[in-house]
Amino acid sequence: MKNEREILSKKLIRQNSFWSYDVQPSAVVPDDMLIEKTLLYLDLSDIDLLFKMFSYAKIKQVWRERLAIQGDYYRRINRFLAWKYFDVKDPDKYLKTIETKHINKLLCNA
């Protein structure tokens, strides 16, 4: 797993995917961040590698908590990920439900 993690981390660093973070080439990227950035910026073979490194549940959790709640900003990629990797039958409805729950949670905590 260390070698795969290193491969993905280096690809993300080379692509400047951590532009808003101070990430050094030798840094250990946290699991959640590695999953999020790989889903957003790397190709399908790299995403497939994620599923060898982490459990389906872990990847789906990160996707739901960090990406699926973003609304229109990541709409196209989220629709694809929902369909391709998370076996969601109606991605638009599913994403709308996740977004609504997230907004309601924010409003209740405000």
C-alpha positions as CSV (number, residue, x, y, z in Angstrom):
1,M,0.0,0.0,0.0
2,K,2.9,2.4,0.7
3,N,4.1,2.2,-2.9
4,E,0.6,2.8,-4.3
5,R,0.1,5.7,-1.9
6,E,3.4,7.2,-2.9
7,I,2.6,6.8,-6.6
8,L,-0.8,8.6,-6.2
9,S,0.7,11.3,-3.9
10,K,3.5,12.1,-6.4
11,K,1.1,12.3,-9.3
12,L,-1.1,14.7,-7.3
13,I,1.8,16.8,-6.2
14,R,3.2,17.0,-9.8
15,Q,-0.2,18.2,-11.0
16,N,-0.3,20.9,-8.3
17,S,-3.5,19.4,-6.9
18,F,-2.5,20.6,-3.4
19,W,-2.1,24.2,-4.6
20,S,-3.8,25.6,-1.4
21,Y,-1.7,23.4,1.0
22,D,1.9,23.4,1.8
23,V,2.6,19.8,0.8
24,Q,6.2,18.8,0.3
25,P,7.1,15.9,-2.1
26,S,8.1,13.7,0.8
27,A,4.9,14.5,2.8
28,V,2.5,11.8,3.8
29,V,-0.9,12.8,2.5
30,P,-3.8,12.0,4.8
31,D,-6.1,9.2,3.6
32,D,-9.1,11.5,3.2
33,M,-7.2,14.1,1.2
34,L,-5.6,11.4,-1.0
35,I,-9.0,9.9,-1.8
36,E,-10.6,13.3,-2.4
37,K,-7.9,14.6,-4.7
38,T,-7.5,11.3,-6.6
39,L,-11.3,11.3,-7.3
40,L,-11.1,14.9,-8.6
41,Y,-7.8,15.1,-10.5
42,L,-6.5,11.7,-11.5
43,D,-7.6,9.2,-14.2
44,L,-9.7,6.1,-14.0
45,S,-6.8,3.7,-13.5
46,D,-5.7,5.8,-10.5
47,I,-9.2,5.7,-9.0
48,D,-9.2,2.0,-9.5
49,L,-6.0,1.9,-7.5
50,L,-7.8,3.7,-4.7
51,F,-10.2,0.8,-4.5
52,K,-7.3,-1.6,-4.0
53,M,-5.8,0.6,-1.3
54,F,-9.0,1.5,0.7
55,S,-12.3,0.0,1.4
56,Y,-15.3,0.8,-0.7
57,A,-17.0,2.2,2.4
58,K,-14.1,4.5,3.2
59,I,-13.9,5.9,-0.4
60,K,-17.7,6.4,-0.5
61,Q,-17.7,8.1,2.8
62,V,-15.0,10.6,1.7
63,W,-16.9,11.2,-1.6
64,R,-20.2,11.8,0.2
65,E,-18.7,14.1,2.8
66,R,-16.4,16.1,0.6
67,L,-17.5,16.0,-3.0
68,A,-21.1,15.0,-3.3
69,I,-22.3,17.9,-1.2
70,Q,-20.7,20.5,-3.5
71,G,-23.7,21.0,-5.7
72,D,-23.2,22.4,-9.2
73,Y,-19.5,22.9,-8.7
74,Y,-18.7,19.2,-9.1
75,R,-22.0,18.1,-10.6
76,R,-20.6,16.3,-13.7
77,I,-17.9,14.4,-11.9
78,N,-20.2,13.5,-9.1
79,R,-22.8,12.1,-11.5
80,F,-20.1,10.0,-13.1
81,L,-18.6,8.8,-9.9
82,A,-22.0,7.9,-8.5
83,W,-22.8,5.9,-11.6
84,K,-19.5,4.3,-12.3
85,Y,-18.1,3.5,-8.8
86,F,-21.0,3.7,-6.3
87,D,-23.7,1.9,-8.4
88,V,-26.2,4.7,-7.9
89,K,-29.2,4.1,-10.2
90,D,-30.4,7.8,-10.3
91,P,-27.3,10.0,-9.7
92,D,-29.2,13.3,-10.0
93,K,-31.8,12.3,-7.4
94,Y,-29.1,10.8,-5.1
95,L,-26.9,13.9,-5.2
96,K,-29.8,16.2,-4.6
97,T,-30.8,14.2,-1.5
98,I,-27.2,14.3,-0.2
99,E,-26.9,18.1,-0.8
100,T,-30.3,18.8,0.8
101,K,-29.3,16.7,3.9
102,H,-26.0,18.6,4.1
103,I,-27.7,22.0,3.9
104,N,-30.3,21.1,6.5
105,K,-27.6,19.9,8.8
106,L,-25.7,23.2,8.4
107,L,-28.9,25.1,9.1
108,C,-29.7,23.1,12.2
109,N,-26.3,23.7,13.6
110,A,-26.3,27.4,12.9
